[in-house]
Amino acid sequence: MYYYDSSVVEAFLPSIVAESYEIPVKIKDLNHKFNKSESASDNNNWLVLRSDIANAFFKLTEAKQNVLRVRFSTENTEWNLIAKDLSTTVDGARMKVQRAINSLIRNLGGWRPFADEDAPVIEEDDDRTE
């Protein structure tokens, strides 16, 4: 099973919004130098990641794309400026961005699997008759 972590998605969104093919600084470690036993195509994992995320981005509604464009069009944007651009409060802006990222991750196939700790644990009786 494969999934996209939100930190990876957020690292690629600035280049997708800007329509550039520059390797995101946070992802440069994926573009390691390959040795002789690896093929050159193994070195372009970031392009595959970017392509998948961009494809999922363009499947979003225009409103959600716009929210992500406002948030990721410039680096280190302050939330109060984002809120102003989205005509909402700071908390409202954070929630809109989070919902748009969640929709994007859903388009990519979902989140990382996890063990549900709320499931009841059935313990076996250790009563043995001898």
C-alpha positions, 0 to 999 in steps of 0.5 A: 500500500502507498500513501502520500503524507501531508508534509510531502503534499505541502512541500510540492504545492508551491511548485504545482501552483507556480507551475514550475518543475523545480525540486522542492527544497524539502524533497531534495533528499529524494533526488539522491545521486544514483550509483552504478547499480541503479538506473537513471530513472530511479533518480526521478522519483520527485517527478513522479510524486509531483505528477501524481500530486498535480493530477490530484490537485487539478481534480479538485474543485476550482474553489479548493484549488483557489484556497491552495493557490492563496496559501501556497503561492508565496512562501511563509505567508502569514495566516492573517493575510491568507484569511483576508484574501479568503474573506474569512477569519484566521481559524476559518482560513486554516480550516479551509486550507486543511479541508482542501489538503484533505480532499487532495490526499483523498484524491491521491488514495487516502492516508497512511494506514494505522492500527485502530486502538479503539477496537475491543481486545478479546482476552482468552480465559486462562482457566484450565482445569487439570 
